Amino acid sequence: MDVFEYKVVVYDTKGFFGGNVEPNRLESHFNYLGNEGWELVSCTSTNQSYGSSKSIVCIFKRNKSR
């Protein structure tokens, strides 16, 4: 039976009202975590006002060493 560990990473968006994402920053961090064995499971944004996002919440998992 596989056993997993999980990591939750919150990325704050930029801009006066939020909502601006730095894709190069996300890609770089995702690649780093992928090289560490983490697999992206889910991403969702947290709503602020008028449809903009305050942050992005990403969940990663990897096999846990026993």
N, C-alpha and C positions, 0 to 999 in steps of 0.2 A: 504494500500500500504506500502510495506517495504521500509525503508530508511536505507541506509548503510553509514558507514564511512570507509575510506581506510587508510592503512599504507603501506609505501614503505620502505623496509629494504635492504641495500646494504652490502653484506658480501665480504670483500676483501680476495682473495686467498693468499696463502703463497708460498714461494719458490723464488729462484732467478729470474726465468722467470714466476712466477705465476703458476696458474693451480692446486696447491695442496689445497684440501679442507679438513677441519677438520670435519668429519661427526658427531663426538660426540658433538662438539660445536654447529653445526647446529641443531641437534636433541634436545639438551637441550634448545636452544632458541625457537625452534618451539613448544616444549611442554609448555614452559612458556607462549608464546603468545596464545596457544590453551586454556590454563587454564584461560586466561584473556578474552576469548570469540572471539579471532581472528581466522579466517579460512583462510588457505593458498589457494590463487586463482591461482597464476602463479609464476613460477621461470624461469629466463633466464640468460644465462651467457653473459658477454661482452667480445668480442674477443680482444686479444692482438696480438702479432705477432706469426707466426708459429703454429697457432691453439690452443694456450694456452688461458686460461681465466684470465682476470685481476680481475673480481669480478662477483658475482652472485646477481642479482636483484630479490627480492621476493616481491610479492604484497599480502597483507592480507586484509580481509574485516570482518566486524561484524555489526550486527544490531545496529543502532544508537538509543539511548534512546531519546524520544521526551520530 
